[in-house]
Amino acid sequence: MPAWGLAALCLLAAPDDVRHERGEIFARDGGVERALFAFERTQSRGPSGSTVEVWFRDGAGAAALYEKVVYGRAGLEQYDSFQRQVDEHYSLRVAGGRGAFEVTRGGATTRSTEAWGPDAIIVDELPGYVRDHWAALLGGRTVPFRFAVMARAETVAFKMSLTRRTVREGQPVVAVRLRPRNPVFALFVAPVDMTFRDDSARALVEVVGPLPIKLRRGSGWADVSGRMVFAAMGRAPD
């Protein structure tokens, strides 16, 4: 499924907390094999908010996708996603209950705006949204939300629900599935499965489904549906 002028880190006060996460992306099916991409996320927190930077790098170490998210005290303020493989830039600014999108591709920029409520989230907010609704999900409820599809410059109605509770490598885990709410749309969009540790930290350990990077196919690019496996570093999520 995709996500991902920069706002300089120095615009924030000196961070008093830095959290790092790393992972690798593999083909969707198969066992242990060479990673297709590496993933890295850094969140720097200060008294006025936090800044997140995300990199997806290919096997040669080149950045395929770079994203930057700025959160203020009230929540999301701006999100920039640079898809370097196809030279496209997606941006979102949130203020006054409105979300303003811009998409730049092929030298042209398109813009759109829409209402932005508490159920509208970007990809970086998904793990936190699951944790915020943990009790409801484990109680069997379906949780609705609107997901920002940056390449389309709009939010799309989605829902999440618990699919299973099991044990992986001796650790209890919970799997949550994300699907479009529109049944027709759901026929053409593959679901995304997110697996979390079932403990107090509720760390995200794996994402399976469409991802926001691409693979070379002949003279063009093909979307990736894969497995993103996390190796968390630093503090556990709040």
SULSUL-V823456 format. One line per field, one symbol per residue. ss: DSSP state (h for helix, s for strand, l for the rest). A space follows every 50 residues. Layout:
ss = ???
//
This chain:
ss = llllllllhhhlllllssssssssssslllllllllssssssssssllss ssssssssllllssssssssssllsssssssssllllssssssssllsss sssssllssssssssllllsslhhhhhhhhhhlhhhhhllllsssssssh hhlsssssssssssssssllssssssssssllhhhhlllllsssssslll lllssssssssssssssllsssssssssssssslllll
//
